[in-house]
């Protein structure tokens, strides 16, 4: 699959490697869905959803994960990759 055509979910995207991946993948044109527990930090990484789409989610909470996947399903037919940071 060519760069710029992937749909990627990055969990733990509010700082560190996760935040760097959001920026790197989005800059090459991939569709990035980002989640993290810290909503304010996540919104800073995604620049208010202009760089990537974001949603606060604690992946340890099943209800929040289900809501995250419902949201992604409404936006994209499928994901090409899921990255946990």
Buried (B, 14 or more C-beta within 10 A) or exposed (E): EEEEEBBBBBBBBBBEEBBBBBBEBBEEEBBBBBBBBBBEBBBBBBEEEEBBBBBBBBBEEEEBBEBBBEBBEEEBEEBEEEBEB
